[in-house]
């Protein structure tokens, strides 16, 4: 139970960080990974759990309507630490892929995604709004010198940040 608490604390303190880094860190620091099993075994197991949970998860209240109502007026992108192929599989399963110009996952990080989007679509940084739900998202927006909008949740409330909401119906 003590190790479980430490792993959960590490995980929730590092939301938005690649699972490759997390699993490697957890294996080296908290668990005695079976040396016969590679990291890929643990990553594959984790991937299956994540996909099941995300496919069953609810949307942020109001977000799907917001996206459907606005995708023709704005360029929407998804930037995630989730592996690219897995992310696209989830987006297709949720039937939201037509609303996004691009769906970008790892191995590239969110900072690289932002640079790519700005360059490819010839955007000015002041025209870009990063909507995120982790401190890592906020840090990425600050480092990229773009606007940020925080979505509060049970893990992050953006207490010292002014632009935040709990849902998209407000």
C-alpha positions as CSV (number, residue, x, y, z in Angstrom):
1,X,0.0,0.0,0.0
2,X,2.9,2.4,0.8
3,X,4.4,1.8,-2.7
4,X,1.0,2.2,-4.3
5,X,0.6,5.6,-2.7
6,X,4.1,6.7,-3.8
7,X,3.3,5.6,-7.4
8,X,0.0,7.4,-7.4
9,X,1.6,10.5,-6.1
10,X,4.3,10.3,-8.7
11,X,1.8,9.7,-11.5
12,X,-0.5,12.6,-10.5
13,X,2.4,14.9,-9.9
14,X,3.5,14.2,-13.5
15,X,0.3,14.4,-15.5
16,X,1.1,15.2,-19.1
17,X,4.4,13.4,-19.0
18,X,5.1,10.5,-21.4
19,X,4.1,7.1,-20.0
20,X,7.5,5.8,-21.3
21,X,9.2,8.1,-18.8
22,X,6.8,7.3,-16.1
23,X,6.9,3.5,-16.4
24,X,10.7,3.5,-16.6
25,X,10.9,5.8,-13.5
26,X,8.3,3.7,-11.6
27,X,10.1,0.5,-12.5
28,X,13.5,1.8,-11.4
29,X,12.4,3.6,-8.3
30,X,9.4,1.9,-6.8
31,X,9.1,-1.6,-8.2
32,X,11.3,-4.5,-8.8
33,X,10.3,-5.1,-12.4
34,X,10.6,-8.7,-13.5
35,X,13.9,-8.6,-15.5
36,X,12.6,-11.3,-17.9
37,X,9.8,-8.9,-18.9
38,X,10.8,-5.9,-20.8
39,X,9.4,-2.4,-20.4
40,X,7.3,-3.0,-23.5
41,X,5.3,-5.7,-21.6
42,X,4.5,-3.1,-18.9
43,X,3.8,-0.4,-21.5
44,X,1.4,-2.7,-23.4
45,X,-0.5,-3.7,-20.3
46,X,-0.8,0.0,-19.3
47,X,-1.9,0.9,-22.8
48,X,-4.7,-1.6,-22.8
49,X,-6.0,-0.3,-19.4
50,X,-5.8,3.3,-20.6
51,X,-7.6,2.7,-23.8
52,X,-10.5,0.9,-22.0
53,X,-10.9,3.6,-19.5
54,X,-10.6,6.5,-22.0
55,X,-13.1,4.9,-24.4
56,X,-15.6,4.6,-21.5
57,X,-14.9,8.1,-20.1
58,X,-17.2,11.0,-20.3
59,X,-16.4,14.2,-22.1
60,X,-15.9,17.4,-20.2
61,X,-19.4,18.8,-19.9
62,X,-20.2,20.9,-23.0
63,X,-17.0,20.3,-24.8
64,X,-18.4,18.1,-27.6
65,X,-21.1,20.6,-28.4
66,X,-18.5,23.4,-28.3
67,X,-16.2,21.6,-30.8
68,X,-19.1,20.6,-33.1
69,X,-20.4,24.2,-33.1
70,X,-17.0,25.8,-33.7
71,X,-14.7,23.5,-35.7
72,X,-15.6,25.3,-38.9
73,X,-14.6,28.7,-37.4
74,X,-11.3,27.7,-35.7
75,X,-8.5,25.3,-36.3
76,X,-8.7,22.6,-33.6
77,X,-5.8,20.3,-32.8
78,X,-5.2,17.6,-30.2
79,X,-1.8,17.5,-28.6
80,X,-1.1,14.7,-26.1
81,X,1.6,12.7,-24.4
82,X,-0.4,9.6,-25.5
83,X,1.4,7.6,-28.2
84,X,0.3,8.8,-31.7
85,X,-1.3,5.6,-33.0
86,X,-3.2,4.9,-29.7
87,X,-4.4,8.5,-29.6
88,X,-5.8,8.4,-33.1
89,X,-7.5,5.1,-32.3
90,X,-9.2,6.7,-29.3
91,X,-10.2,9.8,-31.3
92,X,-11.7,7.7,-34.1
93,X,-13.5,5.5,-31.5
94,X,-15.0,8.6,-29.9
95,X,-16.0,9.8,-33.5
96,X,-14.4,13.2,-33.0
97,X,-11.6,13.0,-35.6
98,X,-13.4,15.0,-38.3
99,X,-13.4,18.1,-36.0
100,X,-9.6,18.3,-35.7
101,X,-7.0,19.5,-38.2
102,X,-4.4,17.2,-36.7
103,X,-4.2,14.8,-33.8
104,X,-0.6,14.8,-32.4
105,X,0.8,12.4,-29.9
106,X,4.2,11.1,-28.7
107,X,7.0,10.5,-29.4
108,X,7.0,14.3,-30.1
109,X,6.1,16.4,-27.0
110,X,3.6,19.2,-26.8
111,X,6.2,21.9,-27.2
112,X,7.2,20.4,-30.6
113,X,3.5,20.0,-31.5
114,X,2.9,23.7,-30.9
115,X,6.0,24.7,-33.0
116,X,4.8,22.4,-35.8
117,X,1.3,23.8,-35.8
118,X,2.4,27.4,-35.7
119,X,4.8,26.9,-38.6
120,X,2.6,24.6,-40.7
121,X,-0.5,26.8,-40.4
122,X,1.3,30.1,-40.5
123,X,-0.2,31.3,-37.2
124,X,1.0,34.0,-34.9
125,X,1.6,33.0,-31.3
126,X,-1.1,35.4,-30.1
127,X,-3.6,33.6,-32.3
128,X,-3.0,30.3,-30.5
129,X,-5.0,29.1,-27.4
130,X,-3.8,26.0,-25.6
131,X,-6.7,24.4,-23.6
132,X,-5.3,22.0,-21.1
133,X,-6.0,20.2,-17.8
134,X,-2.5,19.8,-16.3
135,X,0.3,21.9,-14.9
136,X,2.5,20.5,-17.6
137,X,0.0,22.0,-20.2
138,X,0.3,25.4,-18.5
139,X,4.1,25.2,-18.4
140,X,4.1,24.2,-22.1
141,X,2.0,27.2,-23.0
142,X,4.1,29.6,-21.0
143,X,7.4,28.2,-22.5
144,X,5.8,28.4,-26.0
145,X,4.6,32.0,-25.3
146,X,1.0,31.2,-26.2
147,X,-2.3,31.8,-24.5
148,X,-3.6,29.2,-22.0
149,X,-7.1,28.2,-20.7
150,X,-7.2,25.8,-17.8
151,X,-9.8,23.1,-17.4
152,X,-10.2,22.3,-13.7
153,X,-10.5,18.7,-12.6
154,X,-10.0,16.6,-9.4
155,X,-6.3,16.6,-10.0
156,X,-5.7,20.3,-11.0
157,X,-7.6,23.4,-10.1
158,X,-5.2,26.0,-11.4
159,X,-5.6,27.9,-8.1
160,X,-3.1,30.7,-9.1
161,X,-4.3,31.0,-12.7
162,X,-7.1,33.4,-13.7
163,X,-8.5,31.8,-16.9
164,X,-10.1,28.5,-15.9
165,X,-13.4,26.7,-16.0
166,X,-14.8,23.3,-14.8
167,X,-16.9,22.8,-18.0
168,X,-17.7,24.3,-21.4
169,X,-21.3,25.2,-20.7
170,X,-20.3,28.5,-18.9
